[in-house]
């Protein structure tokens, strides 16, 4: 049985806050993805670009949230927290988790 990560509560609260504060962006991402999925071949590239831009904005916002908290920790704890944060984003908000490690 895996030990629960000591940062899981704070990460859960952070992602709850993100989902509330960025609900409009999350909705825009879902709508942009639907537009892309329904697009004709001629329009698909443009719609995909719109989708990627929105996802990038969300990923950057999450990375800023992660960095703000990690900056309050010592180096080892920050690394552990960042890894846990990234794993949780990938599970809970997968569209924003694709590149969270790169930010």
DRENTI-517213 format. One record per residue (C-alpha): residue number from 1; residue in three letters; y, x, z; chain. Coordinates in Angstrom, 1 decimal. Layout:
+-----+--------+--------+--------+--------+--------+
! num ! residu !      Y !      X !      Z ! chaine !
+-----+--------+--------+--------+--------+--------+
! NUM !    ALA !      Y !      X !      Z !      A !
...
+-----+--------+--------+--------+--------+--------+
***
This chain:
+-----+--------+--------+--------+--------+--------+
! num ! residu !      Y !      X !      Z ! chaine !
+-----+--------+--------+--------+--------+--------+
!   1 !    UNK !    0.0 !    0.0 !    0.0 !      A !
!   2 !    UNK !    3.4 !    1.4 !   -0.9 !      A !
!   3 !    UNK !    6.0 !    1.9 !    1.7 !      A !
!   4 !    UNK !    9.1 !   -0.3 !    1.2 !      A !
!   5 !    UNK !   12.0 !    1.8 !    0.0 !      A !
!   6 !    UNK !   14.6 !    2.2 !    2.8 !      A !
!   7 !    UNK !   17.4 !    1.4 !    0.3 !      A !
!   8 !    UNK !   15.8 !   -1.9 !   -0.9 !      A !
!   9 !    UNK !   18.0 !   -4.2 !    1.2 !      A !
!  10 !    UNK !   21.3 !   -2.6 !    0.2 !      A !
!  11 !    UNK !   20.2 !   -2.4 !   -3.5 !      A !
!  12 !    UNK !   19.2 !   -6.1 !   -3.4 !      A !
!  13 !    UNK !   22.6 !   -7.0 !   -2.0 !      A !
!  14 !    UNK !   24.4 !   -4.9 !   -4.5 !      A !
!  15 !    UNK !   22.5 !   -6.5 !   -7.4 !      A !
!  16 !    UNK !   23.2 !  -10.0 !   -5.9 !      A !
!  17 !    UNK !   26.9 !   -9.1 !   -6.0 !      A !
!  18 !    UNK !   26.7 !   -7.8 !   -9.5 !      A !
!  19 !    UNK !   25.0 !  -10.9 !  -10.7 !      A !
!  20 !    UNK !   27.7 !  -13.1 !   -9.1 !      A !
!  21 !    UNK !   30.7 !  -11.0 !  -10.2 !      A !
!  22 !    UNK !   29.3 !  -10.3 !  -13.7 !      A !
!  23 !    UNK !   27.8 !  -13.7 !  -14.4 !      A !
!  24 !    UNK !   30.0 !  -14.2 !  -17.4 !      A !
!  25 !    UNK !   29.0 !  -10.8 !  -18.9 !      A !
!  26 !    UNK !   25.3 !  -11.6 !  -18.2 !      A !
!  27 !    UNK !   25.7 !  -14.9 !  -20.0 !      A !
!  28 !    UNK !   27.5 !  -13.2 !  -22.9 !      A !
!  29 !    UNK !   24.6 !  -10.8 !  -23.2 !      A !
!  30 !    UNK !   22.1 !  -13.6 !  -23.4 !      A !
!  31 !    UNK !   24.1 !  -15.4 !  -26.0 !      A !
!  32 !    UNK !   24.7 !  -12.3 !  -28.1 !      A !
!  33 !    UNK !   21.0 !  -11.6 !  -28.0 !      A !
!  34 !    UNK !   20.3 !  -15.2 !  -29.2 !      A !
!  35 !    UNK !   22.8 !  -14.8 !  -32.0 !      A !
!  36 !    UNK !   21.1 !  -11.6 !  -33.1 !      A !
!  37 !    UNK !   17.7 !  -13.2 !  -33.0 !      A !
!  38 !    UNK !   18.8 !  -16.1 !  -35.2 !      A !
!  39 !    UNK !   21.0 !  -14.0 !  -37.5 !      A !
!  40 !    UNK !   20.4 !  -13.6 !  -41.2 !      A !
!  41 !    UNK !   19.6 !  -10.1 !  -42.4 !      A !
!  42 !    UNK !   23.2 !   -9.7 !  -43.6 !      A !
!  43 !    UNK !   24.7 !  -10.5 !  -40.2 !      A !
!  44 !    UNK !   22.0 !   -9.0 !  -37.9 !      A !
!  45 !    UNK !   23.5 !   -5.5 !  -37.7 !      A !
!  46 !    UNK !   26.9 !   -6.8 !  -36.6 !      A !
!  47 !    UNK !   25.4 !   -9.2 !  -34.0 !      A !
!  48 !    UNK !   23.2 !   -6.4 !  -32.7 !      A !
!  49 !    UNK !   26.2 !   -4.2 !  -32.3 !      A !
!  50 !    UNK !   28.0 !   -6.9 !  -30.3 !      A !
!  51 !    UNK !   24.9 !   -7.2 !  -28.1 !      A !
!  52 !    UNK !   24.6 !   -3.5 !  -27.5 !      A !
!  53 !    UNK !   28.3 !   -3.2 !  -26.6 !      A !
!  54 !    UNK !   27.9 !   -6.0 !  -24.0 !      A !
!  55 !    UNK !   24.8 !   -4.4 !  -22.5 !      A !
!  56 !    UNK !   26.5 !   -1.0 !  -22.3 !      A !
!  57 !    UNK !   29.4 !   -2.6 !  -20.4 !      A !
!  58 !    UNK !   26.9 !   -4.1 !  -17.9 !      A !
!  59 !    UNK !   25.0 !   -0.8 !  -17.6 !      A !
!  60 !    UNK !   28.2 !    1.1 !  -16.9 !      A !
!  61 !    UNK !   29.3 !   -1.4 !  -14.2 !      A !
!  62 !    UNK !   25.9 !   -0.9 !  -12.5 !      A !
!  63 !    UNK !   26.2 !    2.8 !  -12.8 !      A !
!  64 !    UNK !   29.6 !    2.7 !  -11.2 !      A !
!  65 !    UNK !   28.2 !    0.6 !   -8.4 !      A !
!  66 !    UNK !   25.4 !    3.0 !   -7.9 !      A !
!  67 !    UNK !   27.7 !    6.0 !   -7.9 !      A !
!  68 !    UNK !   30.1 !    4.5 !   -5.4 !      A !
!  69 !    UNK !   27.3 !    4.1 !   -2.8 !      A !
!  70 !    UNK !   25.5 !    7.4 !   -3.7 !      A !
!  71 !    UNK !   28.7 !    9.3 !   -3.1 !      A !
!  72 !    UNK !   28.6 !    8.3 !    0.5 !      A !
!  73 !    UNK !   25.2 !    9.9 !    1.0 !      A !
!  74 !    UNK !   24.0 !   13.5 !    1.3 !      A !
!  75 !    UNK !   22.4 !   15.0 !   -1.8 !      A !
!  76 !    UNK !   18.8 !   14.2 !   -1.0 !      A !
!  77 !    UNK !   19.4 !   10.7 !    0.2 !      A !
!  78 !    UNK !   21.6 !   10.1 !   -2.9 !      A !
!  79 !    UNK !   18.8 !   11.2 !   -5.2 !      A !
!  80 !    UNK !   16.3 !    8.9 !   -3.4 !      A !
!  81 !    UNK !   18.8 !    6.0 !   -3.5 !      A !
!  82 !    UNK !   19.7 !    6.5 !   -7.2 !      A !
!  83 !    UNK !   16.0 !    6.6 !   -8.2 !      A !
!  84 !    UNK !   15.3 !    3.4 !   -6.2 !      A !
!  85 !    UNK !   18.4 !    1.7 !   -7.7 !      A !
!  86 !    UNK !   17.4 !    2.6 !  -11.2 !      A !
!  87 !    UNK !   13.8 !    1.3 !  -10.7 !      A !
!  88 !    UNK !   15.1 !   -1.9 !   -9.2 !      A !
!  89 !    UNK !   17.6 !   -2.5 !  -12.1 !      A !
!  90 !    UNK !   14.8 !   -2.0 !  -14.6 !      A !
!  91 !    UNK !   12.7 !   -4.6 !  -12.9 !      A !
!  92 !    UNK !   15.4 !   -7.1 !  -12.0 !      A !
!  93 !    UNK !   17.8 !   -6.7 !  -14.9 !      A !
!  94 !    UNK !   15.8 !   -5.1 !  -17.6 !      A !
!  95 !    UNK !   18.3 !   -5.4 !  -20.4 !      A !
!  96 !    UNK !   20.6 !   -3.2 !  -18.3 !      A !
!  97 !    UNK !   17.9 !   -0.8 !  -17.2 !      A !
!  98 !    UNK !   17.1 !    0.7 !  -20.6 !      A !
!  99 !    UNK !   19.7 !    3.4 !  -20.2 !      A !
! 100 !    UNK !   20.6 !    3.3 !  -16.5 !      A !
! 101 !    UNK !   19.1 !    6.7 !  -16.0 !      A !
! 102 !    UNK !   21.4 !    8.2 !  -18.5 !      A !
! 103 !    UNK !   24.6 !    7.1 !  -16.8 !      A !
+-----+--------+--------+--------+--------+--------+
***
